[in-house]
């Protein structure tokens, strides 16, 4: 997850590295799920409930929770009611009655926990039924803890040091850097170089596209990119030069397929998407308020919204369980959003918005237009802002994947609270140039973010280069995008075939630069401490990956592996991954099973 100038996907835990066990023959078994904990219950005070008998749909429960009544499906309501906080006797009894009667109100196929294959190429090696129409019932022990549907982030929970030279804020900011950059710093002290340092660390952890430098260097070196005039050397309009904002509006109109031309007055230009998230957190939230975000997610967003704005994240936990033919691993649903929002409210956390990453990082998942519409309708019901990060929108390399930008929707449910982020770092492989843009129809938001652009602006020369690049539609469509997609697909194929040969399950949907890899069977215990130990073992063997806890994945043992690199580095990196895993004993077959899925 790391990239120059941003935060690495590492954790602050520091268990002692273990010497790898002697190689043992791999024993195949189903990866197991981590145990999951239940959400906190609501405060008893001021809470009441009423069952709504609706003949046209399943019964629902109306909870009276501040700031008003909330109508929830029975599973969502039960998640709120069944927490550790004490309930009034009547409501406690009601929750028990509802729990007992809930299963009989659902269609039979939904009345038990099932695992079925969605029949998609997006899931590799996750056990399932191969689309034969059968369902495998997943055993659930009576004492298993209920699912944990959400979590309220506390970025400084582990903070334990301060500097006499810094303010308390400064000490926390320094601590973030010290605790989150271990892998990235280690990599830069021993960076692989084919000639100068062939035994150095191979970086399969930083999400950068290193496949198209030849194309970019030629284009950026052409004479039309080199222009100096007085206006480019003077203070600009802080929103960005008009010529650049006009080009961005035309570019997004074309590639996002907007139903109507986008307007330059709705464009604000900053030095990267990190600055955009930081600015949006400042202008949309009060200190200690929060954004919802589906987890796992790109972990550096935690720092983007917290360091300046003191804004927290409420994690909407997704899990790898597949519960039916129409579901997929780590799938986001409106019901999960509702449960996370209610859980946060029950803890007194004010939620002001929802962050969506599409295509998703680290999953490579893509939201369908129907799903996007549902998420936006959910946000409108609760008057939440929606920030849609689309930095991988042109990095969808599988033709069969139907990606749609949120700006392509015919109607935005709440355009004044919908804000789109895009940057050239990923799609054009130029993360060092630091260019990002915000598109919002809300002029109050645009103006407030503009006020912060004096601290996050681009030089006039960079703005000119970006405008020249974005307007060169012939080069983009005929040279860059076809070749970039072909190279991404070839690199993805190479790594995914290696993973299959190793018998390693993974999730990938043909977008982005990474594969979400399931290494749970290599953990002696399903803990994040063991996950970090395995990560350190990779680092000791000179290959850098990103571990799941850095993305707030709730299941220990998932790793993100970046494949957008040259073949010789991928080959060596995968050799080193194989060496670690072949020396790592797998969990015995008679260990408690994990619930999982495989096509």
Secondary structure as GFF3:
##gff-version 3
##sequence-region A 1 599
A	DSSP	beta_strand	48	52	.	.	.	ID=ss1
A	DSSP	beta_strand	60	65	.	.	.	ID=ss2
A	DSSP	beta_strand	68	73	.	.	.	ID=ss3
A	DSSP	alpha_helix	74	81	.	.	.	ID=ss4
A	DSSP	alpha_helix	89	105	.	.	.	ID=ss5
A	DSSP	three_ten_helix	108	110	.	.	.	ID=ss6
A	DSSP	beta_strand	114	115	.	.	.	ID=ss7
A	DSSP	beta_strand	123	124	.	.	.	ID=ss8
A	DSSP	beta_strand	136	137	.	.	.	ID=ss9
A	DSSP	beta_strand	150	152	.	.	.	ID=ss10
A	DSSP	alpha_helix	168	180	.	.	.	ID=ss11
A	DSSP	alpha_helix	182	189	.	.	.	ID=ss12
A	DSSP	beta_strand	202	203	.	.	.	ID=ss13
A	DSSP	alpha_helix	213	220	.	.	.	ID=ss14
A	DSSP	three_ten_helix	223	225	.	.	.	ID=ss15
A	DSSP	three_ten_helix	230	233	.	.	.	ID=ss16
A	DSSP	alpha_helix	242	255	.	.	.	ID=ss17
A	DSSP	three_ten_helix	264	266	.	.	.	ID=ss18
A	DSSP	beta_strand	267	270	.	.	.	ID=ss19
A	DSSP	alpha_helix	273	284	.	.	.	ID=ss20
A	DSSP	beta_strand	290	295	.	.	.	ID=ss21
A	DSSP	alpha_helix	301	306	.	.	.	ID=ss22
A	DSSP	beta_strand	312	317	.	.	.	ID=ss23
A	DSSP	alpha_helix	334	346	.	.	.	ID=ss24
A	DSSP	beta_strand	351	357	.	.	.	ID=ss25
A	DSSP	alpha_helix	369	381	.	.	.	ID=ss26
A	DSSP	beta_strand	385	389	.	.	.	ID=ss27
A	DSSP	three_ten_helix	406	408	.	.	.	ID=ss28
A	DSSP	three_ten_helix	415	417	.	.	.	ID=ss29
A	DSSP	beta_strand	418	423	.	.	.	ID=ss30
A	DSSP	alpha_helix	424	427	.	.	.	ID=ss31
A	DSSP	three_ten_helix	431	433	.	.	.	ID=ss32
A	DSSP	beta_strand	436	440	.	.	.	ID=ss33
A	DSSP	alpha_helix	443	456	.	.	.	ID=ss34
A	DSSP	alpha_helix	460	471	.	.	.	ID=ss35
A	DSSP	alpha_helix	473	475	.	.	.	ID=ss36
A	DSSP	pi_helix	476	480	.	.	.	ID=ss37
A	DSSP	alpha_helix	481	501	.	.	.	ID=ss38
A	DSSP	beta_strand	506	507	.	.	.	ID=ss39
A	DSSP	beta_strand	514	518	.	.	.	ID=ss40
A	DSSP	three_ten_helix	520	522	.	.	.	ID=ss41
A	DSSP	alpha_helix	528	540	.	.	.	ID=ss42
A	DSSP	beta_strand	543	544	.	.	.	ID=ss43
A	DSSP	beta_strand	546	547	.	.	.	ID=ss44
A	DSSP	three_ten_helix	548	551	.	.	.	ID=ss45
A	DSSP	beta_strand	558	562	.	.	.	ID=ss46
A	DSSP	alpha_helix	567	582	.	.	.	ID=ss47
###
